[in-house]
Amino acid sequence: VIGNVELHARRPAGPVVVCDASVLLDVDVGTVEALAWLALHARRLGASLRVEGASAELRALIDFMGLADVIVVVGAANAPRIYAPPTSP
């Protein structure tokens, strides 16, 4: 499945799906697989996936799995967030 995903740099500009990874506490191969599937589905819909706020561990795992060109990560985990999700009472 991953072999069918084109490199991000080769895709034309278009809609972007943003995934906030700063809330992920424990990352593993399943986390990266889920992000790869999100990237694939976004591409099939004519968009691209951008992961924001990924931890150093998530970045390293994406690189280790050879998916750095498929899963585009921007920003650092400690970067200021653009929005704050509602908190429950």
C-alpha positions as CSV (number, residue, x, y, z in Angstrom):
1,V,0.0,0.0,0.0
2,I,2.7,2.5,0.9
3,G,4.4,1.9,-2.4
4,N,1.4,3.5,-4.2
5,V,1.9,6.8,-2.3
6,E,3.8,9.4,-4.3
7,L,6.4,11.5,-2.7
8,H,5.0,14.7,-1.1
9,A,7.3,16.9,-3.2
10,R,5.9,15.6,-6.4
11,R,2.3,16.3,-5.6
12,P,0.7,19.5,-6.8
13,A,-0.4,22.1,-4.2
14,G,-3.9,21.6,-3.0
15,P,-6.0,21.0,0.2
16,V,-4.0,20.0,3.3
17,V,-5.2,17.8,6.1
18,V,-3.5,18.8,9.3
19,C,-3.0,16.2,12.0
20,D,-1.9,17.5,15.5
21,A,0.4,14.8,16.9
22,S,1.4,16.8,19.9
23,V,-1.2,15.0,22.0
24,L,0.2,11.5,21.2
25,L,2.0,10.1,24.3
26,D,3.1,6.6,23.3
27,V,4.1,6.2,19.7
28,D,4.8,2.9,18.0
29,V,4.7,1.2,14.6
30,G,0.9,1.3,14.7
31,T,1.0,5.1,15.1
32,V,3.1,5.5,12.0
33,E,1.0,3.0,10.1
34,A,-2.2,5.0,10.9
35,L,-0.5,8.2,9.7
36,A,0.6,6.5,6.5
37,W,-3.0,5.4,5.9
38,L,-4.2,9.0,6.6
39,A,-1.7,10.2,4.0
40,L,-2.9,7.7,1.5
41,H,-6.5,8.6,2.0
42,A,-5.8,12.3,1.8
43,R,-3.9,11.8,-1.5
44,R,-6.8,9.8,-2.9
45,L,-9.1,12.7,-2.1
46,G,-6.7,15.2,-3.8
47,A,-5.2,16.5,-0.6
48,S,-2.0,16.1,1.4
49,L,-1.3,15.2,5.0
50,R,0.8,17.5,7.3
51,V,1.6,16.2,10.8
52,E,2.3,19.0,13.3
53,G,3.9,18.9,16.7
54,A,5.4,15.4,16.4
55,S,7.7,14.2,19.2
56,A,11.3,13.4,18.5
57,E,10.4,9.7,19.0
58,L,7.6,9.9,16.3
59,R,9.9,11.7,13.9
60,A,12.7,9.1,14.5
61,L,10.2,6.2,13.9
62,I,8.9,7.7,10.7
63,D,12.5,8.1,9.5
64,F,13.4,4.6,10.6
65,M,10.5,3.2,8.7
66,G,11.5,5.1,5.5
67,L,8.3,7.1,5.4
68,A,9.7,10.6,5.8
69,D,8.8,11.5,2.2
70,V,5.2,10.2,2.7
71,I,4.4,11.5,6.1
72,V,5.3,15.2,6.1
73,V,6.1,16.4,9.6
74,V,6.3,20.2,10.5
75,G,6.9,21.9,13.7
76,A,8.2,20.5,17.0
77,A,6.3,19.0,19.8
78,N,6.9,22.0,22.0
79,A,5.9,24.6,19.4
80,P,3.1,26.9,20.2
81,R,-0.3,25.6,19.1
82,I,-2.5,27.6,16.8
83,Y,-5.7,26.5,18.6
84,A,-6.6,25.1,21.9
85,P,-9.2,22.3,22.0
86,P,-12.0,22.6,24.4
87,T,-11.4,21.1,27.8
88,S,-13.9,19.0,29.7
89,P,-15.0,20.3,33.1
